Amino acid sequence: MTDQHGETDQDQELTISVADNYVATVEFSRPPNNFFSVSLIHQIAAACEELAADPRCRAVVLCSTGRVFCAGADFADAHAVGTPDGSHLYDHAIRLFEQPLPMVAAVQGAAVGGGLGLALAADFRVAVPESRFAANFALLGIHHGFALTVTLPAAIGQQAALDLLYTGRRIGGEEAFRLGLADRLAEPGQAKAQAHALAAQIAASAPLAVRSIRATMRAQLADEARAAMARERAEQDRLMRTADWKEGVTAVTQRRPARFTSS
């Protein structure tokens, strides 16, 4: 974590810093696609919890390196959402909803699948025209996850959420801004800068009041997210045993349309 002179300690996948304006930056890096892992989500959640206890921090910018914000889980990895010791991705994802700090996600590129869920765990999202958002689960033959059941319709409305979930279609930054999926649309290449500006504006308000207001406004979100992820996980586990799931993953790997058979 940085001190006020800007020195940083970098983990293998996560860099954490705190600026003089009370804004912390939590930046992850798993090139080239920034697929998350159970460990990475644990690290992000732990960082937010630590920052919440730091009087120098009043708001967080969540961002990533490279051209892709987060491509979600890498299903080529046998332990993409669960580890051999029984730890599951959602055991740590819920902590992002429970932590008390206002968070702004800087989405500089694609936020796909669980990456979209990660972006929607934040209070606000800053996009650029080149940003891409997709809830592509149905194209893989699987149920959506990461509490998108709750967060996606809350951001864009039920009908627009159904459109994105049923079709899996990808939308750009400008459409995301029109829908309300992105709260700010920055100039190309300026997602992080604008996210920091918004976080600094939040951090300039009285910190106790902001936390109190946030706790009131998001009072039910953590409980709803926990319940949603339990349902989502059960459906994902069920659908991962189907032929359609295997076909969906194979089709994406081979860059061709899937041939689903309802089996």
N, C-alpha and C positions, 0 to 999 in steps of 0.2 A: 504494500500500500504506500502511496506517496506521502511524504511530509509536505510542509508548505513550501519547500524549495523545489518540489517537483521531481524528486528521485523516486524511482519505481523498482519494485521487486516483481519479477515476472515468473509465473508458474509456467508449466509446460504448455498449457492450453488457455490460461486466463491471465490477463493483466488487470490490476486494480489500481486506481489512482484517485486522489482527492485534490481538487483545486482550491485556491483561496476563496472562491465564491460559493463554497459549500456544496459543490456539485461533484459527485464521484462518477468515475467512468469504469464500467465493468466491460471489458473487451475480450471476446473469445476468438480463438484462432485454431481451426482444424482444416487447413487447406486440402484440396482446392474448393470443396463444396460446403465446408463448415457443417457437415453432419454432426448432430449432437450424439452424445453417449450418456449412459446412466451417470458416469463419473462427472461429465461436464455439467449436467443439470444440477448434480449435487454441489459442485464447486460454485456455480452461480448462486444457488440458494444460500449456501454458507457465506459467501461474500456479502450478499444483501443483509443477512442477519448480523454479520459483524459490523457492517457499515451503519446499521440502525442503532448500534450502541456507541457509535463514534460521534461526539458532539460537533466535529468538523463537517459532518455530512448531513444534508437536508434533502437531497434529491439525487437520483441515480440515472445515468445514461447507460443503456444497454446497447452494445454495438458489437460489430465483428470486423475482422480484417478481410481484405480481398473483395472480389466482385459479387459474391453471394452472401446474403445475410445469414441464412440457415436453410439447408435443404432437408431438415428433419432427421429422421432415423435412417441409417444405412442398413436396409434389410438384407444386404449381402452378408452382414455380420450376424452370426448366430445369436449373439447376445445384445442385439440392437436396443431392446427395451427391457431386458432383464439380465441379471448377472447370476452366475452359478451359486452364489451364496443366498439367493432368493430376493435380493434387492430389485425393485421394479422402478422404472423411469418415473411413474406417477407418484411413487412414494416421496420423491424429491420435487417433482413439479408442483405439488400442492403447496410446498413451502414458499414458492414464489408468490402465491396468492395470499399467503398468511403474513408475509413480512410487511412492515408498516411504512416503508419509504415510498414516496411517489417515484414512479419510474417512467422514463421516456425511451422508447426503442427507436434507434436510427436504422431504418431499413434501406440500405444503399443498393440492394440488388434483390435477388429472389428470396422470398419467404414461402417455403413450400411444405405442405403437409404439417408435420409437427413443428416445423420452423414458423409456420403461420400461427400455430398455437402458442409458441414461445413469444412471438411479437405481441399477441393479444393478451398475454399475461401482464403486460405493462399497462400503465394508465393511459399513455398516449403513444402514437406512432407518427414518426416523421418519414415521409417517403420522398422520392424524386421521380421524375417522369420515367426513368429507366428501371424503377423498382418493378418487381413482379410478385404477385400474390396468387397462391393456388391451394385449394383444399382438395388435393388430387387423390384422396383415398379410394373413392369409388372406381377410379381408373385402375387401381391396383387390386380391386376385389376385396377391400377391407373397410371396416367401419372407421370413421374419423375418431380422433383422440385429442389429448392434451386440453380437455375441457372446452373444446370448440362448440360443443352442444350448448354451452352457456354463453361464451364470450362472443362468438360470431354473430348470432342474432341480436345480442345486446348492442353490438357496434353498428350493424347495417340493417337490422330488421329481419323478421322471420322469412319473408318471401325471398329476399335477396340471398339470405343464408342458404335456403333450400336450393336455389339456383346454383350457387357455387359448390355445394356439397353433392348434389345429384350429378352435375355435369363434370365436375373436376376441372372446369375451365380456368385458364390463367388470365388474370387481368393486370393491366399496367398501373403505374402510379397515379395517373390522372383519373382513371375510372375508380381506383381505390379511394381517392380523395373525394370524388363526387358521391360515392356510396357512404362515406363516413368510416371506412376501414382505416384510412390514414387521416390524422387530425391536422397535419400540416403538409403542404407540398412545397418542397424546397427546389431551388435551382439545381440543375445537374451537378453532381459531385459535392453537394452541400448538405447532405442528410445529417452527417454527424455535427456539423457546425450549427445547423438549425435546431437539432435536438439539444445541444448544449445551451443554446440561447433560451429555449423553452424551459429547460431544467433550471437555468439560472434565474429566470423570472419567477418560477415557483419557489426556489430557494430564498429569494428576497422577501417572501412573505414570512409572517411569524411562524416559526417551525412547530410550536405546540398547536397552534390553530390549524395549520395545514394537516398535521397528523390526525387531529380530532375530526376535521371535516372529512378527510379521506376514510377514516374508520366508520363514520356514519354512512357515507355514500356507498361504500363497498362492504357494508356489514354482512350482507348475505352471500357475497360472492365466493368466499372461501368454502363455505358449507355447500353451496351449489356446485362449485368446481369439484369438490371431493366426491359428491354423489354422482356427478356426471362422469368423472373419470372411472369410478367403479363400474358403472354401466358400460362405458366405452371399452374398458379393458376386457370385460366379459365377452362383449361382442367381437372384439378383435381376436381374442383367444379362440372363439368358436369359428370365425371365418378363416383364420389361418390354417385350419384343418381341411379347407375345401380345395377342390381342383381349380376353381376360379382364382383363388389367391395365388396359387403356383403359376397359373397362366399370366396373371397380371404382372407379377414380378419378372417373369421370363420375357414378356412382351416389352416391358420398359427397358430391360437389359439389352434386348435385341433391336430396340428402337423401331418397333412395328405396332400396328393396332392389335389389341388383344382380341382373342376369340373365346369369349365367355360362353359357358354351357349350363349355367345355373346348377352346378354340382360341386 
